[in-house]
């Protein structure tokens, strides 16, 4: 871990490692099909359902990182599982709701009937900049059950991925050294924008809060782009270590992307109707399946089949709104395809079995 001294008007910057966030990133890569292999625990239909629920929503699982923001010992995932298991239901919801409301306020919205006042909860979240999704509303009905489902899923994933993380430490160190070197010669905001693929840090909440602490954490299993956990005067960026390793000395040693995941996306993109669907939902995020069918002059069953293929490939995601289910382009799934394909090509030797 390194702490970088910055001018007084800048945040204190810490560069460190996290087994917890690495495991979270690897679980997301399994869901998206970009993992080098699929874990055997997915043969259990219950665990597969848990993975689908938590990682098809919550920004492909990135929002689940809120649960780790106050966990003090990031080198112990087993300790983290125990920590989550012992979280009171109100505290569990506090993190999943994005920490926009205080623990006390989340507790106060719990009625004497043992349920949450959903409409008041929705209003308060929206006033603070948050959003109550249908999945979060499901969790408010039985937070203990969903908490244990998440623990069960993460425990199974940890038992599979844990032994494979032995090489991560050296890669973390190399990525951190490169970022530290960049911070010594370049303004921190430019360095962070580079880690965020051209994006700036979101504004803090509540509005007007000054960023005082910034934590940068490399991940070697980051599929898509990054995790950002922000608010209340602090921001944590879990970034893709690969570009930093490519900029540093020495060969890059990373898991080869899954050929199955690459083929799934390229196959999904090889059909004219599916490309048209991607263009249409990018132009109008309020389109439903019936609207797409009418515009494309095909049956709704045909559109539903194409949508299922695109969703399975990680190229779109569902959005549940008052007017029904609509769809959004998962730009990260498209953008990561070329880099994953290049990594596979570079990592696959001549001795591979074709």
Secondary structure, DSSP 8 states (H G I E B T S, - for coil): -EEE---TTS-EEEEE--HHHHHHHHHHHHHHT-SSS--GGGGSHHHHHHHHHHHHSTTTTGGGGGGGTT-S-TT-HHHHHHHHHT--HHHHHHHHTTTSS-HHHHHHTB-TTSSB-HHHHHHHHHHHT----HHHHHHHH-HHHHHHHHHHHHHHHHHHHGGGGGGHHHHHHHHHHHHHHHHHHS-HHHHHHHHTTT------SSTT----EEEEEEESS--SSEEEEEETTEEEEEEEHHHHHHHSSS--------HHHHHHHHHHTTSHHHHHHHHHHHH-TT--HHHHHHHHTS-HHHHHHHHHHHHHTTSEEEEEETTEEEEEE-HHHHHHHHHHHHHHHHH--TT---
